[in-house]
Amino acid sequence: MRYARFSSVDAVVTALKPSYPIYCVHPKKLRSSARRFLTHWPGRVLYALKCNPSTMVLGALYEAGIRHFDTASLPEIAQVWEMFDDAEAYFLHPVKARSVIGSAYRIYEVRHFVVDHIDEVAKIIDETGGEGVQMSVRLATPAGHAALDLSTKFGAPPEDAVRLLQEVARRGCLAGLSFHVGSQCRAPDAYRTALELSGEVLAQAGVPIASLSVGGGFPAPYLNEVAPPLETFIEVISEAYGALGLDSSTVLMCEPGRAMVADGVSLVAQVQLRKDDRLYINDGRFGSLSEVHFARVDLPTRLIRPGGAPSSSSHVPFTIYGPTCDGEDVLPLPFTLPEDVREGDWIEIGLMGAYTSAMRSSFNGFYPDTFVVIDDPEQY
């Protein structure tokens, strides 16, 4: 598929004068972020497709060297299969329909699965026979410094994880261990704690593992976030992993989503009405901006005025309302913009690569679906 290309976001506005939201994809940033993980991570890097499955995003990550993908559904698995001849999909959703397990195994040659319950082990054995299968047991971890805790829904308690590892080995499959400390995790020590817990589980299980995955959770640099750089997280993880003394054949894996793609996409939205300190724009909570509501992420913004006319140097906070007729279509955090912002102005919203287009809905008939490529990405 071909997309329109522009030298900058301002050039998009000048050329299109859009009255609809536009996703501006920055391939250079995406490739740079992927290479940063591939260069510094001491193992295998998987990209979590659920974060942003755009073909433009996946293509840029593939160009940078990403060949392994964390998938959670048959459509995601099929997308990887159809786009790339030499990439591998890992079925890492802990709960899967039997028919989907069979299709993933037989049609798409998926061999890596995740489980967190004994019945899921039986389902995978029933549908695949177990030949060539690796099952990674997902371990529940303590709630830490993350915007979204994922262990309330998935993950086996330590005592159950021990039994699951033993059951996977008894069934003749390769065993693995995985965890997820939560999305937008701000504390490297959360990974250290999870790895120490993993060591206790492995010691009790007495089962060799083919891989240990620390999941995702690495933070993006939102305005209201204070977190160490990626390299600090990797340093802490490497040290804690090394202390486990696992066999050299065990693969250390990570499954980043947000940290890899957040700054690779920005969004252009237009102001449709101003009411004092309230702005009504053409995207919102039910479209690209649900993460502002769920994770309370504070996004960088920049005003673009028609014709390049100047705007006020004084900036003030504005409450942002989306385009639907639902009263809940309002953001919990303000956008800080020039005090003279008015109808017809555009707002470039940065760090829009993660959980934006992937989570949009068509509620009330509003569905942002225009993508362009920015060849010369700007810095926020």
C-alpha positions as CSV (number, residue, x, y, z in Angstrom):
1,M,0.0,0.0,0.0
2,R,1.3,3.5,-0.9
3,Y,1.0,6.4,1.4
4,A,1.4,10.2,0.9
5,R,4.8,11.4,2.0
6,F,5.7,14.8,3.4
7,S,8.8,16.5,4.7
8,S,7.2,17.6,7.9
9,V,4.0,17.7,9.8
10,D,3.6,21.4,8.9
11,A,3.8,20.4,5.3
12,V,0.9,18.0,5.8
13,V,-1.3,20.8,7.2
14,T,-0.2,23.2,4.4
15,A,-1.0,20.7,1.6
16,L,-4.1,19.0,3.0
17,K,-5.7,21.6,5.3
18,P,-7.4,18.6,7.0
19,S,-10.7,18.8,8.8
20,Y,-10.1,15.2,9.9
21,P,-7.5,13.7,12.2
22,I,-4.3,12.5,10.5
23,Y,-1.7,10.0,11.9
24,C,1.8,11.1,10.9
25,V,4.1,8.2,10.9
26,H,7.8,8.9,11.4
27,P,9.7,5.8,10.1
28,K,13.1,7.1,11.0
29,K,12.1,7.3,14.7
30,L,10.6,3.9,14.6
31,R,13.7,2.3,13.0
32,S,16.0,4.1,15.5
33,S,13.9,2.9,18.5
34,A,13.9,-0.7,17.2
35,R,17.6,-0.7,16.7
36,R,18.2,0.7,20.2
37,F,16.5,-2.4,21.6
38,L,18.2,-4.8,19.2
39,T,21.6,-3.2,20.0
40,H,21.3,-3.2,23.8
41,W,19.1,-6.1,24.7
42,P,21.1,-9.2,25.6
43,G,18.7,-11.7,23.9
44,R,15.7,-11.8,21.7
45,V,13.4,-8.8,21.1
46,L,9.7,-9.3,20.2
47,Y,7.5,-6.4,19.2
48,A,4.0,-6.5,20.9
49,L,1.6,-6.1,17.9
50,K,-1.3,-5.0,20.0
51,C,0.4,-1.7,20.7
52,N,0.2,-0.6,17.1
53,P,-0.5,-3.1,14.3
54,S,-0.3,-0.5,11.5
55,T,1.4,-1.9,8.4
56,M,3.5,1.3,8.2
57,V,4.7,0.8,11.7
58,L,5.4,-2.9,11.3
59,G,7.2,-2.3,8.1
60,A,9.6,0.2,9.7
61,L,10.3,-2.1,12.6
62,Y,11.0,-5.0,10.2
63,E,13.4,-2.8,8.2
64,A,15.3,-2.1,11.4
65,G,15.7,-5.9,12.1
66,I,12.7,-7.0,14.2
67,R,11.8,-10.6,13.2
68,H,9.9,-11.8,16.3
69,F,6.3,-10.6,17.1
70,D,4.2,-11.0,20.3
71,T,0.7,-11.7,19.0
72,A,-2.6,-12.3,20.9
73,S,-5.1,-13.4,18.2
74,L,-5.4,-15.2,15.0
75,P,-5.8,-12.0,12.9
76,E,-2.5,-10.7,14.4
77,I,-0.8,-14.0,13.7
78,A,-2.1,-13.9,10.1
79,Q,-0.9,-10.3,9.7
80,V,2.7,-11.2,10.6
81,W,2.5,-14.3,8.3
82,E,1.2,-12.3,5.3
83,M,3.6,-9.4,5.7
84,F,6.9,-11.1,6.3
85,D,8.3,-14.4,4.9
86,D,11.0,-14.7,7.6
87,A,9.3,-13.5,10.8
88,E,7.9,-15.5,13.6
89,A,4.7,-15.0,15.6
90,Y,4.5,-16.0,19.3
91,F,1.0,-16.7,20.6
92,L,1.3,-15.0,24.0
93,H,-2.3,-14.6,25.1
94,P,-2.8,-16.8,28.1
95,V,-6.4,-17.7,27.2
96,K,-7.1,-19.0,23.7
97,A,-10.0,-20.7,21.9
98,R,-9.4,-24.3,21.0
99,S,-10.1,-23.7,17.3
100,V,-7.7,-20.8,17.3
101,I,-4.9,-22.8,18.9
102,G,-5.3,-25.5,16.2
103,S,-5.3,-23.0,13.3
104,A,-2.3,-21.1,14.7
105,Y,-0.4,-24.4,14.9
106,R,-1.4,-26.0,11.7
107,I,-1.9,-23.1,9.3
108,Y,0.6,-20.5,10.6
109,E,3.2,-22.8,12.1
110,V,3.1,-21.2,15.5
111,R,5.1,-23.1,18.1
112,H,5.3,-20.7,21.0
113,F,2.4,-20.4,23.4
114,V,1.8,-18.9,26.9
115,V,-0.3,-20.5,29.6
116,D,-1.3,-19.6,33.2
117,H,-3.7,-22.4,34.0
118,I,-3.6,-26.2,33.9
119,D,-6.7,-26.3,31.6
120,E,-4.8,-24.2,29.0
121,V,-2.0,-26.7,28.9
122,A,-4.5,-29.5,28.1
123,K,-6.2,-27.4,25.4
124,I,-2.8,-26.9,23.6
125,I,-1.9,-30.5,23.9
126,D,-5.3,-31.6,22.6
127,E,-5.1,-29.2,19.6
128,T,-1.5,-29.6,18.6
129,G,-0.4,-33.0,20.0
130,G,2.6,-31.2,21.6
131,E,5.1,-31.9,18.9
132,G,7.6,-29.0,18.7
133,V,5.6,-26.9,21.1
134,Q,7.0,-24.6,23.7
135,M,4.7,-23.5,26.5
136,S,5.8,-20.5,28.6
137,V,4.2,-20.3,32.0
138,R,3.1,-16.7,32.8
139,L,3.9,-15.8,36.4
140,A,1.9,-13.2,38.3
141,T,4.1,-10.5,39.7
142,P,3.5,-8.0,42.6
143,A,1.9,-4.7,41.7
144,G,4.6,-2.1,41.1
145,H,5.3,1.3,39.7
146,A,3.2,0.8,36.5
147,A,0.4,2.8,35.0
148,L,-1.6,-0.3,34.3
149,D,-1.3,-3.5,36.4
150,L,-1.8,-6.6,34.2
151,S,-1.3,-9.4,36.8
152,T,-4.9,-8.9,38.1
153,K,-6.1,-10.5,35.0
154,F,-3.3,-12.9,33.9
155,G,-0.5,-14.8,35.6
156,A,-0.3,-17.8,37.8
157,P,0.6,-17.5,41.5
158,P,4.1,-18.9,42.3
159,E,2.9,-22.2,43.6
160,D,0.7,-22.8,40.6
161,A,3.5,-21.7,38.2
162,V,5.7,-24.4,39.7
163,R,3.1,-27.1,39.0
164,L,2.5,-25.7,35.5
165,L,6.2,-25.9,34.6
166,Q,6.3,-29.5,35.8
167,E,3.2,-30.3,33.8
168,V,4.5,-28.8,30.6
169,A,7.7,-30.9,31.0
170,R,5.7,-34.0,31.8
171,R,3.7,-33.5,28.6
172,G,7.0,-33.5,26.6
173,C,7.0,-29.9,25.6
174,L,9.7,-27.3,26.0
175,A,9.0,-25.1,29.0
176,G,9.5,-21.4,29.4
177,L,8.7,-18.7,32.0
178,S,7.4,-15.2,31.4
179,F,5.9,-12.3,33.3
180,H,4.7,-8.7,32.8
181,V,5.3,-6.1,35.4
182,G,2.6,-3.8,34.0
183,S,2.3,-1.2,31.3
184,Q,4.4,2.0,31.5
185,C,6.5,0.7,34.4
186,R,8.7,3.5,35.9
187,A,10.8,1.4,38.2
188,P,13.6,-0.9,37.0
189,D,13.6,-2.7,40.4
190,A,10.1,-4.1,39.5
191,Y,11.9,-6.3,37.0
192,R,14.5,-7.3,39.5
193,T,11.8,-8.3,42.0
194,A,10.0,-10.3,39.3
195,L,13.2,-12.1,38.2
196,E,14.0,-13.0,41.8
197,L,10.5,-14.5,42.1
198,S,11.2,-16.3,38.8
199,G,14.3,-17.8,40.3
200,E,12.4,-19.1,43.3
201,V,9.8,-20.7,41.1
202,L,12.4,-22.3,38.8
203,A,14.3,-23.7,41.8
204,Q,11.1,-25.3,43.2
205,A,10.0,-26.7,39.8
206,G,13.3,-28.2,38.9
207,V,12.5,-27.9,35.2
208,P,15.0,-26.6,32.6
209,I,13.5,-23.7,30.5
210,A,14.2,-22.8,26.9
211,S,13.3,-19.1,27.5
212,L,12.6,-16.5,30.1
213,S,10.6,-13.4,29.0
214,V,10.4,-10.2,31.0
215,G,7.5,-9.1,28.9
216,G,7.1,-5.4,28.1
217,G,6.2,-2.4,30.3
218,F,9.2,-0.2,29.4
219,P,8.1,3.4,29.7
220,A,7.6,6.1,27.1
221,P,8.7,9.7,27.9
222,Y,5.3,11.3,28.5
223,L,5.3,14.8,30.0
224,N,4.2,13.7,33.4
225,E,6.5,10.7,33.7
226,V,9.9,10.5,35.5
227,A,11.6,7.2,34.6
228,P,15.2,6.1,34.0
229,P,16.4,5.5,30.4
230,L,16.0,2.2,28.7
231,E,19.6,1.4,29.2
232,T,19.1,1.5,33.0
233,F,16.3,-1.0,32.8
234,I,18.4,-3.3,30.7
235,E,21.3,-3.1,33.1
236,V,19.1,-4.0,36.1
237,I,17.5,-6.8,34.2
238,S,20.8,-8.2,32.9
239,E,22.2,-8.2,36.4
240,A,19.2,-9.9,38.0
241,Y,18.9,-12.4,35.2
242,G,22.6,-13.3,35.4
243,A,22.2,-14.0,39.1
244,L,19.7,-16.8,38.3
245,G,22.6,-18.9,36.8
246,L,20.5,-20.3,34.0
247,D,21.9,-22.5,31.2
248,S,23.5,-20.5,28.4
249,S,21.1,-22.0,26.0
250,T,18.1,-20.2,27.7
251,V,17.0,-17.2,25.7
252,L,16.2,-14.0,27.5
253,M,13.3,-12.3,25.8
254,C,11.5,-9.0,26.0
255,E,8.2,-7.9,24.4
256,P,8.2,-4.1,24.1
257,G,5.4,-2.2,22.6
258,R,4.9,1.3,23.9
259,A,8.6,2.1,24.4
260,M,9.4,1.0,20.8
261,V,6.7,2.9,19.0
262,A,5.3,5.7,21.1
263,D,7.4,8.5,19.6
264,G,7.1,7.1,16.1
265,V,3.7,8.6,15.4
266,S,2.1,12.0,16.0
267,L,-1.5,13.1,15.4
268,V,-2.8,16.2,13.8
269,A,-6.2,17.2,15.1
270,Q,-8.2,20.4,14.5
271,V,-9.9,22.8,16.8
272,Q,-13.6,23.0,15.8
273,L,-14.9,25.3,18.6
274,R,-13.5,27.2,21.6
275,K,-15.6,27.9,24.7
276,D,-13.5,30.0,27.0
277,D,-10.9,27.4,28.4
278,R,-12.6,24.5,26.6
279,L,-11.6,23.2,23.2
280,Y,-13.6,20.9,21.0
281,I,-11.4,18.9,18.6
282,N,-12.1,16.2,16.0
283,D,-10.5,13.4,17.9
284,G,-11.0,12.2,21.5
285,R,-11.5,9.5,24.1
286,F,-13.4,7.2,21.8
287,G,-10.9,7.7,19.0
288,S,-7.1,8.0,19.3
289,L,-6.9,9.4,22.8
290,S,-8.3,6.7,25.1
291,E,-4.9,6.2,26.7
292,V,-5.1,9.7,28.2
293,H,-8.1,8.4,30.0
294,F,-7.0,4.9,31.0
295,A,-3.3,5.5,31.7
296,R,-3.3,9.3,32.4
297,V,-0.5,9.9,30.0
298,D,0.3,13.6,29.4
299,L,1.0,14.2,25.7
300,P,3.2,16.9,24.2
301,T,1.3,19.3,22.0
302,R,2.2,22.0,19.4
303,L,-0.1,24.5,17.7
304,I,-0.1,24.9,13.9
305,R,-1.9,28.0,12.7
306,P,-3.4,28.3,9.2
307,G,-0.9,30.0,6.9
308,G,1.8,30.0,9.5
309,A,0.4,33.0,11.3
310,P,1.9,33.7,14.7
311,S,0.3,32.6,17.9
312,S,0.6,33.9,21.4
313,S,3.8,33.2,23.4
314,S,1.8,32.8,26.5
315,H,0.5,29.2,27.1
316,V,-2.4,28.1,29.3
317,P,-4.2,24.8,30.0
318,F,-7.3,23.9,28.0
319,T,-9.9,21.2,28.7
320,I,-10.2,19.0,25.6
321,Y,-13.5,17.6,24.4
322,G,-13.7,15.0,21.6
323,P,-16.1,15.0,18.6
324,T,-18.8,12.6,19.8
325,C,-22.1,13.6,21.5
326,D,-21.2,11.6,24.6
327,G,-20.6,13.7,27.7
328,E,-17.8,11.4,28.7
329,D,-15.8,12.3,25.6
330,V,-13.5,14.6,27.6
331,L,-9.8,14.2,28.5
332,P,-8.8,14.0,32.2
333,L,-5.6,16.0,31.5
334,P,-5.5,19.4,29.8
335,F,-3.5,20.4,26.7
336,T,-1.3,23.4,27.3
337,L,-1.5,25.7,24.3
338,P,-1.1,29.3,23.2
339,E,-3.8,31.4,25.0
340,D,-5.2,32.7,21.7
341,V,-5.9,29.3,20.2
342,R,-9.1,29.4,18.1
343,E,-11.3,27.5,15.7
344,G,-9.4,26.3,12.6
345,D,-6.1,25.9,14.4
346,W,-4.4,22.5,14.3
347,I,-2.8,20.7,17.1
348,E,0.1,18.3,16.6
349,I,-0.1,15.7,19.5
350,G,3.2,13.8,20.0
351,L,3.9,10.3,21.4
352,M,0.9,8.9,19.7
353,G,2.4,5.6,18.4
354,A,1.2,3.5,21.3
355,Y,-2.4,2.3,22.0
356,T,-4.0,5.0,19.8
357,S,-5.0,3.8,16.3
358,A,-5.0,0.3,17.8
359,M,-7.8,1.2,20.2
360,R,-9.9,3.7,18.2
361,S,-13.6,3.0,17.7
362,S,-16.1,4.2,15.2
363,F,-18.5,5.3,17.9
364,N,-21.0,8.0,16.7
365,G,-19.5,7.7,13.2
366,F,-16.1,9.2,14.0
367,Y,-13.2,7.0,13.0
368,P,-9.7,8.5,12.4
369,D,-8.2,6.5,9.6
370,T,-5.8,8.7,7.5
371,F,-2.1,7.9,7.6
372,V,0.8,9.8,6.1
373,V,4.6,9.3,6.1
374,I,6.9,12.0,7.5
375,D,10.3,11.7,5.9
376,D,12.0,14.3,8.0
377,P,10.6,13.8,11.6
378,E,10.6,16.7,13.9
379,Q,11.5,16.6,17.6
380,Y,9.0,17.5,20.2
